Amino acid sequence: MLILNNGVPKSGSTWMQSVLRIALDPAFPSDTWRNKWINPSVDPKKMKNYVASKEWRHQTTLVKLHMAFTEDMSYLFDPNIKVIVTYRNIPDSILSYFHHQIRLNETSIEEKENWFQSVGVEFAYRLANHRLSWLPVSNAHCVRYENMLAQPKQSILETMRFLEVPISSDKLEKVLEGTKVKRKKPVEGSHIRTAGQSRAEIEIPANTLQILKDIDATLERSTSEILSAKH
C-alpha cells in the first residue's frame, strides 16, 4: 500500500507524519525518487513515474507531500493508494506559515503587516484550493487539525479504519504517547509550535484577520457541503 500524507501546509501534516510512522513503521521511497525534504517525499515531477514503478507495491510505503489534486493525477486512483489530507482553520494556518517564513529568513517581524496583506492572503487562497481539490476524491481521507487536537484517539482510529489497518490498544497508546501535544509558552517573533493554541487574534493585523476569517467561513461552508455529498 502507498500512503500519501498530502496535507495542507502548516496544518498538521508533520503531526500526522509522526502518527503514521509510529503506527505503521512504513518504508519510504528510494533516493531515485526523493526530493530534499527531511520528511521522505517524492519529487512532484517524478510522482507519476514513481507510482508506475511499483516500487511501493510489496510494502506499506509513506510519502509526505503538499500537492493539490489535478485532473492529470488520475494515476492515483488505485485501490492500493490512500491519501490523508490534514487541514486547519485559515487564520492559524497563515500565522504558522508566517513564523515558518521568519525561521527561513524570508520575512521578519518588522514586515508583518505587509506580509499578511500580500503573501498571507495569497497563501490563504492556495490552502483553500488545496483542500477543495482533495475533498471530493474517493480515496482521500480528510482530517481536521482541530479534531486531532481535541480528540486525538478518535482521529487516529478513524485514520486507521480508512487505511484498513487494525491497531492494537498497546500500539494506539504508543502512538498517542509518542505524538502527544506539548505546550510551550509562545515567544514573540520566534518560530514555535503553539500546540493548537490559537494566536491569530493576537498576532494578525485586524484588517487582514477579517479577510482571512471571511475566506475561512466560505471554505468551511464548501467543505461541509462536499463532505456531506461524499458520504
C-alpha positions in Angstrom: 0.0 0.0 0.0 1.1 3.5 -0.8 0.0 6.2 1.7 0.3 9.9 0.6 0.4 12.2 3.6 -0.7 15.1 1.5 -1.9 17.7 4.0 -2.4 21.4 3.5 0.9 23.1 4.5 1.1 24.3 8.1 -2.0 22.4 9.3 -0.8 19.2 11.0 0.8 17.2 8.2 4.0 16.8 10.2 2.0 15.7 13.2 0.1 13.2 11.0 3.5 12.0 9.6 4.6 11.1 13.2 1.3 9.3 13.8 1.7 7.2 10.7 5.4 6.5 11.2 4.8 5.1 14.7 1.6 3.3 13.9 2.8 1.6 10.7 6.6 1.6 10.7 6.5 2.2 7.0 9.0 2.1 4.2 10.0 5.2 2.3 10.7 6.0 -1.3 14.2 5.2 -2.5 16.6 8.0 -3.3 15.8 7.7 -7.0 12.5 9.5 -6.4 13.0 11.6 -3.3 13.3 15.4 -3.0 15.3 17.3 -0.4 12.7 17.3 2.4 13.6 16.0 5.8 10.4 14.0 5.7 10.6 11.4 2.9 8.9 12.9 -0.1 8.8 12.2 -3.8 9.8 15.0 -6.2 6.4 16.1 -7.6 7.8 15.9 -11.2 8.6 12.3 -10.6 5.4 11.2 -8.8 3.6 9.7 -11.8 6.7 7.6 -12.7 7.1 6.7 -9.1 3.6 5.3 -8.9 4.1 3.4 -12.2 7.4 1.9 -10.9 5.5 -0.3 -8.4 8.4 0.1 -6.0 5.9 0.5 -3.2 3.7 -2.5 -4.1 5.1 -5.1 -1.7 5.3 -2.9 1.5 3.5 -0.1 3.2 5.2 3.0 2.0 4.7 6.5 3.3 5.3 9.7 1.3 4.8 13.3 2.5 3.5 15.9 0.0 1.7 19.2 -0.4 0.3 18.7 -3.9 -3.2 19.9 -4.9 -5.2 17.3 -6.8 -5.5 18.0 -10.6 -7.2 16.1 -13.4 -3.9 14.6 -14.7 -3.4 12.8 -11.3 -5.9 10.1 -12.2 -3.0 7.6 -11.8 -3.6 7.9 -8.1 -6.9 6.1 -8.4 -5.7 2.7 -7.3 -7.2 0.6 -4.6 -3.7 0.2 -3.1 -3.2 4.0 -2.8 -4.6 6.0 0.1 -4.4 9.8 0.6 -4.5 11.5 4.0 -5.3 15.2 3.9 -5.0 17.4 7.0 -6.4 20.9 7.2 -6.7 23.7 9.7 -8.6 26.9 10.0 -7.2 29.6 7.7 -6.1 32.3 10.2 -4.0 29.9 12.3 -2.5 28.2 9.2 -1.4 31.6 7.9 0.1 32.6 11.2 2.0 29.4 11.4 3.3 30.0 7.9 4.4 33.5 8.8 6.6 32.1 11.7 7.9 29.4 9.3 8.9 32.1 6.9 10.7 34.0 9.7 12.6 30.9 10.5 13.7 30.6 6.9 14.7 34.3 6.9 12.1 35.0 4.2 10.5 37.8 6.2 10.7 39.5 9.7 8.5 40.8 12.5 9.1 44.3 11.0 7.5 43.3 7.8 4.5 41.6 9.5 1.7 43.9 8.3 2.8 44.0 4.6 3.5 40.2 4.7 0.0 39.3 5.9 -1.7 41.6 3.4 0.2 40.2 0.5 1.9 36.8 1.0 -0.5 35.8 3.8 -3.7 36.4 1.8 -2.2 34.7 -1.3 -1.2 31.7 0.7 -4.7 31.5 2.2 -6.2 31.0 -1.3 -3.6 28.4 -2.0 -4.6 26.5 1.1 -8.3 26.8 0.1 -7.6 25.4 -3.3 -5.6 22.5 -1.9 -8.3 21.5 0.4 -11.1 21.8 -2.1 -9.2 19.8 -4.7 -8.9 16.8 -2.4 -12.3 16.8 -0.6 -14.3 15.0 -3.3 -11.5 12.4 -4.1 -12.8 8.9 -3.3 -9.5 7.5 -1.9 -8.7 10.6 0.2 -9.4 10.9 4.0 -9.7 14.4 5.3 -8.6 15.1 8.9 -9.2 18.4 10.6 -6.3 19.6 12.7 -8.7 20.9 15.4 -10.2 17.4 15.7 -6.7 15.9 16.0 -6.1 18.3 18.9 -9.4 17.8 20.7 -9.9 14.0 20.1 -6.5 12.5 19.1 -7.5 8.9 19.9 -10.7 9.1 17.7 -8.8 10.8 14.9 -6.1 8.1 14.9 -8.7 5.3 15.0 -10.6 6.9 12.1 -7.5 7.2 10.1 -6.5 3.6 10.7 -10.0 2.4 9.7 -9.7 4.4 6.4 -6.3 2.7 5.8 -7.9 -0.7 6.7 -5.1 -1.3 9.1 -6.0 -2.8 12.5 -4.3 -1.2 15.5 -3.9 -2.8 18.9 -4.7 -1.0 22.1 -1.0 -1.1 23.0 0.1 0.3 19.7 -2.6 3.0 19.9 -1.3 4.1 23.3 2.2 4.1 21.9 1.1 6.4 19.1 -0.8 8.7 21.5 2.2 9.0 23.8 4.7 9.5 21.0 2.7 12.3 19.4 1.3 14.0 22.5 0.9 17.7 22.2 3.5 19.6 24.3 2.5 23.2 25.1 5.2 25.8 25.4 4.9 29.5 26.2 4.9 31.4 22.9 7.8 33.8 22.4 7.1 36.9 20.2 9.0 36.7 16.9 10.1 33.1 17.3 9.1 30.1 15.3 7.4 27.9 17.8 4.8 25.2 17.7 1.8 26.6 19.6 0.3 23.1 20.2 -3.0 24.2 18.9 -3.3 27.4 20.9 -4.8 30.0 18.6 -2.8 33.3 18.4 -4.4 34.7 15.3 -6.4 37.3 17.2 -3.2 38.4 18.9 -0.7 38.5 16.1 -2.5 39.0 12.8 -3.3 42.7 12.0 -7.1 43.3 12.3 -7.8 44.2 8.7 -6.1 41.2 7.3 -7.5 38.9 10.0 -11.1 39.8 8.9 -10.2 38.9 5.3 -8.8 35.5 6.4 -11.8 34.9 8.5 -14.1 35.5 5.5 -12.1 33.1 3.4 -12.2 30.5 6.1 -16.0 30.9 6.6 -16.6 30.4 2.8 -14.2 27.5 2.8 -15.9 25.8 5.7 -19.3 26.0 4.0 -17.9 24.4 0.9 -16.1 21.8 3.0 -19.3 20.8 4.8 -21.3 20.6 1.5 -18.6 18.5 -0.3 -18.2 16.0 2.6 -21.9 15.6 3.1 -22.3 14.8 -0.6 -19.3 12.4 -0.5 -20.7 10.4 2.5 
